[in-house]
Amino acid sequence: MILAQQINDLSGIVPLLFYGFAALAVLGALGVVFSQQIVRMAIWLLFTLGAVALMYFLLGAEFLAAIQLVVYVGGTLILIIFGVMLTSKNPFTSLDIPPYERFIGWAVGLIGAALMVFTGLAVAAGSATSSQTIQETADTAASFGVTELGRSMLTKYMIPFEVAGVLLLVVMIGAAYIAKGRHEQADSGSSGGGPTA
């Protein structure tokens, strides 16, 4: 009974936690944009993906949060880091991005941010009239349940998930093979390229 009362007392902190995790996700995204080293970009991306997963937990979407952690943080991000480590001689080399690519990136980012702000304002303006629809949608999603979703993933959609896993494995093997070939060429070039007396 005391534990349930403490959990109910924490309900006022949930919005603050949500905004805090949202700010962390934005800061991580800005770190990815402004960082010049690939490994540091991956670390900033880790903060962003982890903050998004925590936001999913606060919204009651535990399955999406678990998928975010397992697939993106535990799979894709580690794949990126290992791919960079295997294919680059110095993973901490700085990226040299041309100015026009920076301009294109800023333009696309600002357009995307403007669209998100516009969508958020439109949803906030119509939330008073569509609160019942949102509640009905949430009730429908809750009635579906994680059990049915897991059963469909292991029956109907099992082949696409297995194909994605095999694809990631092939990418890792290919990166290791390419890195090995580059190291062998570099070793043979350094050993036989010197002047002879």
ZADOTOR-334758 format. One record per atom (N, C-alpha, C, O): residue in three letters; x, y, z. Coordinates in steps of 0.2 Angstrom, whole numbers, plus 5000, padded with zeros to 4 digits. Layout:
! residues N
ALAXYZ...
This chain:
! residues 197
MET500449945000MET500050005000MET500450065000MET500350114996ILE501050065004ILE501450125004ILE501850134998ILE501950184995LEU502050074995LEU502350074988LEU501950104983LEU502150144979ALA501250084983ALA500850114978ALA500750184979ALA500650224974GLN500650204985GLN500650284986GLN501250314984GLN501150374981GLN501850294985GLN502450324982GLN502450324975GLN502650374972ILE502250274971ILE502150274964ILE501650324962ILE501850364957ASN501150334965ASN500650384963ASN500950454964ASN500750504961ASP501350464970ASP501650524971ASP502150544966ASP502250604964LEU502450494962LEU502950514957LEU502550534950LEU502950554946SER501950524950SER501650544944SER501750614942SER501650634936GLY501850664946GLY501950734945GLY502650744942GLY502750794938ILE503150694943ILE503750704940ILE503850674933ILE504350694930VAL503350634931VAL503450604925VAL503450654919VAL503950644914PRO503050714919PRO503150764913PRO503850794914PRO504150804908LEU504150804920LEU504750834920LEU505350784917LEU505750804914LEU505250724919LEU505750674916LEU505650664909LEU506150664905PHE505050674906PHE504950664899PHE505350724895PHE505650714891TYR505250784898TYR505550844895TYR506350844896TYR506650864891GLY506550814901GLY507250804902GLY507550754897GLY508050774895PHE507250704896PHE507450654891PHE507450684884PHE507850664880ALA506850714883ALA506850754876ALA507450804875ALA507650804870ALA507550834880ALA508150884880ALA508850844879ALA509250864875LEU508850784882LEU509450744881LEU509550724874LEU510050714871ALA508950704871ALA508950674865ALA509150734860ALA509550714855VAL508850794861VAL509050844856VAL509850864857VAL510150874852LEU510050864863LEU510750884864LEU511250824861LEU511750844858GLY511050764861GLY511350714858GLY511350714851GLY511850704847ALA510850734848ALA510750744841ALA511250804838ALA511550804833LEU511250854842LEU511650914841LEU512350894841LEU512850914837GLY512550854846GLY513250824847GLY513450784841GLY514050784838VAL512950744838VAL513150704832VAL513250754826VAL513650744822VAL512850804825VAL512950854820VAL513550894820VAL513950904815PHE513750914826PHE514350964827PHE514950924828PHE515550954828SER514950864830SER515550824831SER515950814824SER515650804819GLN516550804824GLN516950794818GLN517250724818GLN517550714813GLN517250684823GLN517450624823GLN516950574824GLN516450574827ILE517050514820ILE516550464819ILE516350434825ILE515750424827VAL516850414829VAL516750374835VAL516350424840VAL515950394844ARG516550484841ARG516150534845ARG515450544843ARG515050544847MET515350544836MET514650544834MET514250484836MET513650494838ALA514550424836ALA514250364838ALA514050374846ALA513550344848ILE514550394850ILE514350404857ILE513750454858ILE513350444862TRP513750514854TRP513250554855TRP512550524853TRP512050534856LEU512650484847LEU512050444845LEU511750394850LEU511150384851LEU512250374854LEU512050324860LEU511550364865LEU511050334867PHE511750424866PHE511350464871PHE510650484868PHE510150474872THR510650494862THR510050514859THR509550454859THR508950454860LEU509850394856LEU509450334856LEU509150314863LEU508650284864GLY509650314868GLY509450294875GLY508950344877GLY508450314881ALA508950404876ALA508450454879ALA507750444875ALA507250444879VAL507750424869VAL507150404865VAL506850344868VAL506250344869ALA507250294870ALA506950234873ALA506650254880ALA506150224882LEU506950294884LEU506750314890LEU506050354890LEU505650344894MET506050394884MET505350424883MET504850374881MET504250384883TYR505050324878TYR504550274876TYR504250234883TYR503650224883PHE504750224887PHE504550194894PHE504050244897PHE503550214900LEU504250304897LEU503750354901LEU503050354898LEU502550364901LEU503050344891LEU502350344888LEU502050284888LEU501450274886GLY502250234891GLY501950164892GLY502050114886GLY501750064886ALA502550134882ALA502650094876ALA503250054877ALA503750064875GLU503150004882GLU503749964884GLU504049924878GLU504649914878PHE503649894874PHE503849854868PHE504349894864PHE504849874862LEU504049954862LEU504450004858LEU505150024861LEU505650024858ALA505150034868ALA505750054871ALA506249994871ALA506850004870ALA505949934872ALA506449874872ALA506749864865ALA507349844864ILE506349874860ILE506549864853ILE507049924851ILE507549914848GLN506949984854GLN507450034853GLN508050014856GLN508650034853LEU508049994862LEU508749974865LEU509049914862LEU509649914861VAL508649864860VAL508949804857VAL509249814850VAL509749794849VAL508749844846VAL508949844839VAL509449904838VAL509949894834TYR509249964840TYR509650024838TYR510250034843TYR510850034840VAL510150034849VAL510750044854VAL511149974854VAL511749984853GLY510849914854GLY511249854855GLY511449824848GLY511949784848GLY511149844843GLY511349814836GLY511649864831GLY512249854830THR511249914829THR511449954824THR512050004826THR512550004823LEU512050034832LEU512550074835LEU513250034835LEU513750064834ILE513149974838ILE513749934839ILE514049914832ILE514649914831LEU513549904828LEU513849884821LEU514149944818LEU514649934814ILE513950004819ILE514250064816ILE514950064819ILE515450084815ILE515050064826ILE515650074829ILE516150014827ILE516750034825PHE515949954826PHE516349904824PHE516549914817PHE517149894815GLY516149934813GLY516249944806GLY516749994805GLY517249994801VAL516750054809VAL517250104808VAL517950084811VAL518450094808MET517850044816MET518550024819MET518849974815MET519449974814LEU518449934811LEU518749884807LEU519049914800LEU519549884797THR518749964797THR518849984791THR519350044791THR519650064786SER519450074796SER519850134797SER520450124800SER520450094806LYS521050154798LYS521650144801LYS521650184808LYS521950164813ASN521350244808ASN521250284813ASN520550314814ASN520350354811PRO520150274818PRO519450294819PRO519350364821PRO518750394821PHE519850394825PHE519750464827PHE519950514823PHE520050574825THR520050504816THR520150554811THR519550594810THR519050574811SER519750664809SER519150714808SER518850704801SER519250694796LEU518250724801LEU517950724794LEU518050794791LEU517950844794ASP518150794785ASP518150854781ASP517550864776ASP517550834771ILE517050894778ILE516450904775ILE516450964771ILE516651024773PRO516350964764PRO516351024760PRO515751074762PRO515251054765PRO515851134761PRO515351184763PRO514651174760PRO514151184763TYR514651154754TYR513951144751TYR513651094754TYR512951094754GLU513951034756GLU513650984759GLU513351004766GLU512850984768ARG513751044770ARG513551074776ARG512851114775ARG512451114779PHE512851154770PHE512251194768PHE511651154767PHE511151164769ILE511751104763ILE511251054761ILE510951024768ILE510351014769GLY511451004772GLY511250974778GLY510851014783GLY510350994786TRP511051084783TRP510751134787TRP510051144785TRP509551154788ALA510051154778ALA509351164775ALA508851104776ALA508251124778VAL509051044775VAL508650984777VAL508450984784VAL507850974786GLY508950994788GLY508750994796GLY508251044798GLY507851034802LEU508351114795LEU507951164797LEU507251154794LEU506751164798ILE507151124788ILE506551104785ILE506151054790ILE505551064791GLY506551004792GLY506250954796GLY506050974803GLY505550954805ALA506451024806ALA506251054812ALA505651094812ALA505251094816ALA505651134806ALA505051174805ALA504351134804ALA503851144807LEU504451074801LEU503851034800LEU503650994807LEU503050994808MET504150974811MET503950944817MET503651004822MET503150984825VAL503951064822VAL503551114826VAL502851124823VAL502451134828PHE502751134817PHE502151144814PHE501651084816PHE501051104818THR501851024815THR501450964817THR501250964825THR500750954827GLY501750984829GLY501650984836GLY501151044838GLY500751024842LEU501251094835LEU500751154836LEU500051134834LEU499551154837ALA499951104828ALA499351084825ALA499051024830ALA498451034831VAL499450984832VAL499150934837VAL498950964843VAL498450944846ALA499351014846ALA499151044852ALA498551084851ALA498151084856ALA498451114846ALA497851154844ALA497151114844ALA496651134846GLY497251054841GLY496651004840GLY496650954846GLY496150914845SER497050954851SER497050904856SER496350914860SER496150864863ALA496050974861ALA495450974865ALA494850944862ALA494450914865THR494850944855THR494350914852THR494450834850THR493950794849SER495050814850SER495250744848SER495450704854SER495750654853SER495350724860SER495550684866SER495250624867SER495550574869GLN494550614865GLN494250554865GLN494450504860GLN494550444861THR494650534854THR494950484849THR495650464851THR495750404850ILE496050504854ILE496650484856ILE496650424861ILE496950374862GLN496150434866GLN496050384871GLN495750324868GLN495950264871GLU495350324863GLU495150264860GLU495650224857GLU495750164857THR496150264853THR496650234850THR497150204855THR497450144854ALA497250234861ALA497650204866ALA497350144869ALA497750094870ASP496750144870ASP496450084872ASP496450024868ASP496549964870THR496350044861THR496449984856THR497149964856THR497249894855ALA497650004856ALA498349984856ALA498549944863ALA498849894862ALA498249964868ALA498349924875ALA497949854874ALA498249804877SER497449854871SER497049784871SER497449734866SER497349674867PHE497849764861PHE498149714857PHE498749674861PHE498749614860GLY499049714865GLY499549674870GLY500149654866GLY500249644860VAL500649644871VAL501349624868VAL501349554867VAL501749534862THR500949514870THR500949444868THR500749434861THR501049394857GLU500249464858GLU500049454851GLU500549484847GLU500649454841LEU500849534849LEU501349564844LEU501949514844LEU502249504839GLY502149494850GLY502749444850GLY502549384846GLY503049354842ARG501949354846ARG501749294842ARG501749314835ARG502049264831SER501549374833SER501549384826SER502249394823SER502449374818MET502749424828MET503449424826MET503749364825MET504249354820LEU503549314829LEU503949244828LEU503549194824LEU503849144823THR503049214821THR502649174816THR502649214809THR502949184804LYS502249264808LYS502149294802LYS502749334799LYS502849334793TYR503049374804TYR503649414802TYR504249384804TYR504749424805MET504349324805MET504949294807MET505549294802MET506049314803ILE505349284795ILE505849284790ILE506149344789ILE506749354788PRO505749404789PRO506049474788PRO506549484793PRO507149514792PHE506449464800PHE506949474805PHE507549434804PHE508049464806GLU507449374802GLU508049334801GLU508449354795GLU509049354795VAL508149384790VAL508449404784VAL508849474786VAL509449484784ALA508549514790ALA508949574793ALA509549554797ALA510049584797GLY509449504801GLY510049474805GLY510649454801GLY511149464802VAL510449414796VAL510949384791VAL511249444787VAL511849444786LEU510849494785LEU511149554782LEU511649584786LEU512249604784LEU511549594793LEU511949634797LEU512649584798LEU513149614798LEU512549524798LEU513149474799LEU513549484793LEU514149484793VAL513249484787VAL513649484781VAL514049554780VAL514549554778VAL513649604783VAL514049674783VAL514649674787VAL515149694785MET514549644793MET515149634797MET515749594795MET516349614795ILE515549544791ILE516049494788ILE516349534783ILE517049534782GLY515949574779GLY516249604773GLY516749664775GLY517249674772ALA516549694781ALA516949754783ALA517649724786ALA518149754785ALA517649664789ALA518249634792ALA518649614786ALA519249624786TYR518349584781TYR518749564775TYR519049624771TYR519649614769ILE518749674770ILE519049734767ILE519549764771ILE520049784769ALA519449764778ALA519949794782ALA520549754782ALA521149774782LYS520549684782LYS521049644782LYS521449654775LYS522049654775GLY521149654770GLY521449674763GLY521849734763GLY522349734761ARG521549784766ARG521949854767ARG522549854771ARG523049874769HIS522449814776HIS523049804781HIS523649764777HIS524249784778GLU523449714774GLU523949674770GLU524249714765GLU524849714764GLN523849764761GLN524149804756GLN524649854759GLN525149874756ALA524449884765ALA524849934768ALA525449904771ALA526049934770ASP525449844773ASP526049804776ASP526549794770ASP527149804771SER526249764764SER526649744759SER526949814756SER527549814753GLY526649864755GLY526849924753GLY527449964757GLY527849984754SER527349954763SER527849984768SER528449944768SER528949974769SER528349874767SER528949834768SER529349834761SER529949824762GLY529049834756GLY529449834749GLY529449894746GLY529749904740GLY529249954749GLY529250014745GLY529850064746GLY529950114744GLY530350034751GLY530950074753GLY531450074748GLY531450024743PRO531950124748PRO532450124743PRO532950064744PRO533050044750THR533250034739THR533749984740THR534450014739THR534550064735ALA534949984742ALA535650014742ALA535949974736ALA536549994735
